């Protein structure tokens, strides 16, 4: 199970191409689908981006090229009509439909920008993932959900206020870059949260299992996996997940909590 993505949890962080990894994750839900045509589409977009953005050295020039190619020419945009549709975090369907959520579209923008040598990061922005593009000395924020448009300070404050309240003041913690694995975890987390909210804990468990394969050091994924295994009355599996979590965490409070849970599960029910 999940053998097709096992390599993602084993390779060094910098060797993960997020757009390719997202397709590999999506393929788990599309048995028999060939990924080569999707790889070809990504290569085609990257080639056009390289042509349109030839000589683009500044962040504004790179942002303009990304918006022109991915947003305008290939018509990738946010799905505003069916935002919570699971197709919006399934990279196969995102490419088919040219619609997605902020995280899936950000993965696409970041992956394609990096293919042609442009520095790009998806940011762990609360509620709405953004992308930072351009050199570290003068980067810009762009919004892949809105066609790659540039996000100025006022727009950033507005986006954050929708999640954190009207008094929010943007800070560095709101704009932390995500690692390649973190992008994949956030992609999976988006669907897992919605699946459980929709009354489908079995699907949520499948997604948390994938998180533990892709990011085996992610303690939150292991904890949620154990919780959902208990929801499904699979105490043996939950013990395995909690034991794995106990091995990786060094926080004494968390270790005490996990140990207490394991002791509880070891006691015979009455």
Secondary structure, 3 states (H helix, E strand, C coil): CCHHHHHHHCCCHHHCCHHHHHHHHHHCCCCCCCCHHHHHHHHHHHHHHHHHCCCCCCHHHHHHHHHHHHHHHCCCEECCCCCCCHHHHCHHHHHHHCEECHHHHHHHHHHHHHHCCCCEEEECCCCCCEEEECCCCCCEEEEHHHCCEECCHHHHHHHHHHHHCCCCCCCHHHHCECCHHHHHHHHHHHHHHHHHHCCCHHHHHHHHHHHHHHCCCCHHHHHHHHHHHHHCCCHHHHHHHHHHHHHHCCCHHHHHHHHHHHHHHHCCCC
